[in-house]
């Protein structure tokens, strides 16, 4: 079931990218409306918050810092299998994002407030946030983990549009890609990743 959900989400992200890039070469009206709307009511604290998330969710901090901290925390919690699962998810998510960016090459908004890399679809920051959130939820399936994770993804997605560095559909695509990658790998690795040392050492029968 996890595999089909994951594959379905990745297929959905690909279809979404194809629609917004090829069916709407002038950018969908919703994306333009949302970009203009957030630009009209930006507050100083919103920009400060968005810039902080831009730093946390991108560059070396997102590529190395956050994943390494998450993996280290799992290792210290004696969940080394979970750490391997998390590392695989982070790497696969980043690879999927870059593949889709190269495939679609979508132009970013003209009024972007920060410099970013090639390709607007999907949002790498949002994909990374979704990957972290879902990895933690599948390893620690608690309601509060799901709520905090969802809020984190939403905050990251909004921050990208506050900075006009992504269209709204880019952030939706990023969230879908991040979640899809985790579910695909969870279908393969999760039973192994969830095993504790006590379960491994327990005698058979």
Secondary structure, DSSP 8 states (H G I E B T S, - for coil): -HHHHHHHHHHHHHHHHHIIIII-TT--HHHHHHHHHHHHS--HHHHHHHHHHHHHTSHHIIIIIIHHHHHHHHHHTT-HHHHHHHHHHHHHHHHHHHHHHHHH-----TT-SS---S--SS-HHHHHHHHHHHHHHHHS--HHHHHHHHHHHHHHHHHHHHTTSS-HHHHHHHHHHHHHHHHHHHHHHHHHHT--HHHHHS---
